[in-house]
Amino acid sequence: MWQGQLLNIHTTPTARAPMVERAAATLIPGVGIEGDRYAKGIDTGTYSAQPDIREVTLIEVETLEALARDHDITLSPQEHRRNLTTRDVPLNHLVGQRFYVGDVLLEGGRLNYPCRYIDMITKKTICDLLEHRSGLNCRIIEGGTIKPGDLIRVIELGARL
């Protein structure tokens, strides 16, 4: 069984504002990350009006490393527009699965779609390169506070919560 790690937390209060790195964050079930644009309950995010599980978004640092290695493109954690950057977490396999980030229980929703907006704000041509590697949208099942360094682990089949 794999075990990953939370590397970075980023939020932004409004659409198009720069992402802000956080030393810790409170995740609220049915709401999102306290202070993030999608948790405010008003139409502040580009995709706020779309019905979807998007209380928190994750992306693998391995995607950023592949961009650098294979395409000589540096994309920093604050540029990718996702909330949580992970290491050693197979996000594409977590659709429909429950897993912990520290003591917070998440459920994988759908894979995130890359958007041309990221090309516009980063001035880098990366949207097409992020196809199938643009992260995972999740629902918060049990809230709490997370911080970089927290372990990420999947709930084993048949395990009791």
NUTOR-199813 format. One record per residue (C-alpha): residue in one letter; residue number from 1; x, y, z. Coordinates in steps of 0.02 Angstrom, whole numbers, plus 50000, padded with zeros to 5 digits. Layout:
# NUTOR-199813
{residuo=A	num=NUM	east=X	north=Y	up=Z}
...
# end
This chain:
# NUTOR-199813
{residuo=M	num=1	east=50000	north=50000	up=50000}
{residuo=W	num=2	east=50066	north=50173	up=49956}
{residuo=Q	num=3	east=50088	north=50320	up=50073}
{residuo=G	num=4	east=50112	north=50497	up=50010}
{residuo=Q	num=5	east=50144	north=50669	up=50082}
{residuo=L	num=6	east=50066	north=50841	up=50075}
{residuo=L	num=7	east=50197	north=50964	up=50013}
{residuo=N	num=8	east=50107	north=51130	up=49990}
{residuo=I	num=9	east=49940	north=51214	up=50027}
{residuo=H	num=10	east=49879	north=51360	up=49920}
{residuo=T	num=11	east=49719	north=51460	up=49920}
{residuo=T	num=12	east=49658	north=51621	up=49845}
{residuo=P	num=13	east=49516	north=51733	up=49905}
{residuo=T	num=14	east=49451	north=51775	up=49730}
{residuo=A	num=15	east=49460	north=51715	up=49551}
{residuo=R	num=16	east=49615	north=51773	up=49456}
{residuo=A	num=17	east=49704	north=51827	up=49616}
{residuo=P	num=18	east=49875	north=51749	up=49648}
{residuo=M	num=19	east=49877	north=51589	up=49749}
{residuo=V	num=20	east=49941	north=51614	up=49927}
{residuo=E	num=21	east=50045	north=51480	up=50014}
{residuo=R	num=22	east=49980	north=51429	up=50185}
{residuo=A	num=23	east=50069	north=51349	up=50332}
{residuo=A	num=24	east=49906	north=51262	up=50380}
{residuo=A	num=25	east=49725	north=51259	up=50323}
{residuo=T	num=26	east=49557	north=51213	up=50395}
{residuo=L	num=27	east=49450	north=51102	up=50283}
{residuo=I	num=28	east=49262	north=51111	up=50311}
{residuo=P	num=29	east=49145	north=50974	up=50247}
{residuo=G	num=30	east=49019	north=51036	up=50120}
{residuo=V	num=31	east=49112	north=51202	up=50107}
{residuo=G	num=32	east=49297	north=51190	up=50063}
{residuo=I	num=33	east=49456	north=51266	up=50128}
{residuo=E	num=34	east=49423	north=51409	up=50247}
{residuo=G	num=35	east=49463	north=51572	up=50157}
{residuo=D	num=36	east=49475	north=51496	up=49982}
{residuo=R	num=37	east=49373	north=51566	up=49837}
{residuo=Y	num=38	east=49266	north=51410	up=49817}
{residuo=A	num=39	east=49224	north=51403	up=50003}
{residuo=K	num=40	east=49151	north=51578	up=50010}
{residuo=G	num=41	east=48979	north=51525	up=49948}
{residuo=I	num=42	east=48972	north=51659	up=49816}
{residuo=D	num=43	east=49017	north=51653	up=49633}
{residuo=T	num=44	east=49201	north=51697	up=49651}
{residuo=G	num=45	east=49288	north=51555	up=49558}
{residuo=T	num=46	east=49293	north=51522	up=49371}
{residuo=Y	num=47	east=49200	north=51357	up=49396}
{residuo=S	num=48	east=49090	north=51406	up=49545}
{residuo=A	num=49	east=48930	north=51392	up=49444}
{residuo=Q	num=50	east=48971	north=51217	up=49382}
{residuo=P	num=51	east=48893	north=51076	up=49485}
{residuo=D	num=52	east=49040	north=50973	up=49542}
{residuo=I	num=53	east=49137	north=50906	up=49689}
{residuo=R	num=54	east=49268	north=51042	up=49709}
{residuo=E	num=55	east=49289	north=51077	up=49893}
{residuo=V	num=56	east=49476	north=51048	up=49878}
{residuo=T	num=57	east=49590	north=51015	up=49729}
{residuo=L	num=58	east=49751	north=50914	up=49725}
{residuo=I	num=59	east=49894	north=50895	up=49602}
{residuo=E	num=60	east=50049	north=50785	up=49603}
{residuo=V	num=61	east=50221	north=50866	up=49615}
{residuo=E	num=62	east=50277	north=50730	up=49496}
{residuo=T	num=63	east=50176	north=50821	up=49361}
{residuo=L	num=64	east=50277	north=50979	up=49392}
{residuo=E	num=65	east=50438	north=50878	up=49389}
{residuo=A	num=66	east=50387	north=50797	up=49223}
{residuo=L	num=67	east=50354	north=50968	up=49145}
{residuo=A	num=68	east=50529	north=51022	up=49195}
{residuo=R	num=69	east=50613	north=50860	up=49142}
{residuo=D	num=70	east=50520	north=50825	up=48980}
{residuo=H	num=71	east=50477	north=51000	up=48918}
{residuo=D	num=72	east=50598	north=51117	up=49008}
{residuo=I	num=73	east=50450	north=51210	up=49085}
{residuo=T	num=74	east=50456	north=51264	up=49267}
{residuo=L	num=75	east=50285	north=51272	up=49349}
{residuo=S	num=76	east=50291	north=51316	up=49533}
{residuo=P	num=77	east=50162	north=51254	up=49659}
{residuo=Q	num=78	east=50080	north=51425	up=49671}
{residuo=E	num=79	east=50058	north=51432	up=49482}
{residuo=H	num=80	east=49958	north=51273	up=49452}
{residuo=R	num=81	east=49798	north=51341	up=49534}
{residuo=R	num=82	east=49765	north=51184	up=49639}
{residuo=N	num=83	east=49750	north=51189	up=49828}
{residuo=L	num=84	east=49860	north=51044	up=49881}
{residuo=T	num=85	east=50022	north=50982	up=49804}
{residuo=T	num=86	east=50062	north=50800	up=49844}
{residuo=R	num=87	east=50207	north=50680	up=49826}
{residuo=D	num=88	east=50191	north=50491	up=49796}
{residuo=V	num=89	east=50000	north=50497	up=49784}
{residuo=P	num=90	east=49921	north=50414	up=49630}
{residuo=L	num=91	east=49782	north=50543	up=49609}
{residuo=N	num=92	east=49709	north=50467	up=49450}
{residuo=H	num=93	east=49673	north=50308	up=49548}
{residuo=L	num=94	east=49580	north=50399	up=49686}
{residuo=V	num=95	east=49422	north=50442	up=49588}
{residuo=G	num=96	east=49280	north=50377	up=49696}
{residuo=Q	num=97	east=49400	north=50326	up=49836}
{residuo=R	num=98	east=49415	north=50391	up=50013}
{residuo=F	num=99	east=49584	north=50440	up=50083}
{residuo=Y	num=100	east=49661	north=50539	up=50224}
{residuo=V	num=101	east=49768	north=50695	up=50218}
{residuo=G	num=102	east=49830	north=50699	up=50397}
{residuo=D	num=103	east=49670	north=50674	up=50497}
{residuo=V	num=104	east=49555	north=50748	up=50363}
{residuo=L	num=105	east=49454	north=50623	up=50262}
{residuo=L	num=106	east=49429	north=50663	up=50077}
{residuo=E	num=107	east=49337	north=50576	up=49936}
{residuo=G	num=108	east=49402	north=50586	up=49759}
{residuo=G	num=109	east=49276	north=50662	up=49638}
{residuo=R	num=110	east=49326	north=50685	up=49458}
{residuo=L	num=111	east=49493	north=50717	up=49377}
{residuo=N	num=112	east=49524	north=50901	up=49347}
{residuo=Y	num=113	east=49523	north=50967	up=49170}
{residuo=P	num=114	east=49667	north=51078	up=49115}
{residuo=C	num=115	east=49608	north=51249	up=49062}
{residuo=R	num=116	east=49680	north=51376	up=48940}
{residuo=Y	num=117	east=49669	north=51504	up=49080}
{residuo=I	num=118	east=49827	north=51428	up=49154}
{residuo=D	num=119	east=49921	north=51466	up=48992}
{residuo=M	num=120	east=49859	north=51645	up=49000}
{residuo=I	num=121	east=49908	north=51680	up=49180}
{residuo=T	num=122	east=50074	north=51587	up=49179}
{residuo=K	num=123	east=50126	north=51642	up=49003}
{residuo=K	num=124	east=50175	north=51458	up=48976}
{residuo=T	num=125	east=50102	north=51335	up=48852}
{residuo=I	num=126	east=50056	north=51195	up=48970}
{residuo=C	num=127	east=49869	north=51163	up=48957}
{residuo=D	num=128	east=49884	north=51020	up=48831}
{residuo=L	num=129	east=50033	north=50948	up=48926}
{residuo=L	num=130	east=49924	north=50933	up=49083}
{residuo=E	num=131	east=49794	north=50821	up=48998}
{residuo=H	num=132	east=49756	north=50677	up=49120}
{residuo=R	num=133	east=49881	north=50752	up=49245}
{residuo=S	num=134	east=49791	north=50910	up=49300}
{residuo=G	num=135	east=49741	north=50847	up=49471}
{residuo=L	num=136	east=49591	north=50784	up=49567}
{residuo=N	num=137	east=49436	north=50872	up=49633}
{residuo=C	num=138	east=49382	north=50809	up=49804}
{residuo=R	num=139	east=49242	north=50816	up=49931}
{residuo=I	num=140	east=49284	north=50841	up=50116}
{residuo=I	num=141	east=49203	north=50701	up=50217}
{residuo=E	num=142	east=49280	north=50737	up=50388}
{residuo=G	num=143	east=49357	north=50908	up=50413}
{residuo=G	num=144	east=49501	north=50972	up=50515}
{residuo=T	num=145	east=49667	north=51059	up=50498}
{residuo=I	num=146	east=49805	north=51003	up=50380}
{residuo=K	num=147	east=49984	north=51062	up=50359}
{residuo=P	num=148	east=50130	north=51025	up=50242}
{residuo=G	num=149	east=50215	north=50864	up=50293}
{residuo=D	num=150	east=50052	north=50775	up=50335}
{residuo=L	num=151	east=50043	north=50596	up=50273}
{residuo=I	num=152	east=49919	north=50546	up=50139}
{residuo=R	num=153	east=49851	north=50370	up=50141}
{residuo=V	num=154	east=49708	north=50278	up=50060}
{residuo=I	num=155	east=49577	north=50186	up=50159}
{residuo=E	num=156	east=49602	north=50001	up=50130}
{residuo=L	num=157	east=49457	north=49904	up=50057}
{residuo=G	num=158	east=49348	north=49840	up=50199}
{residuo=A	num=159	east=49428	north=49955	up=50329}
{residuo=R	num=160	east=49313	north=50032	up=50458}
{residuo=L	num=161	east=49308	north=50221	up=50469}
# end
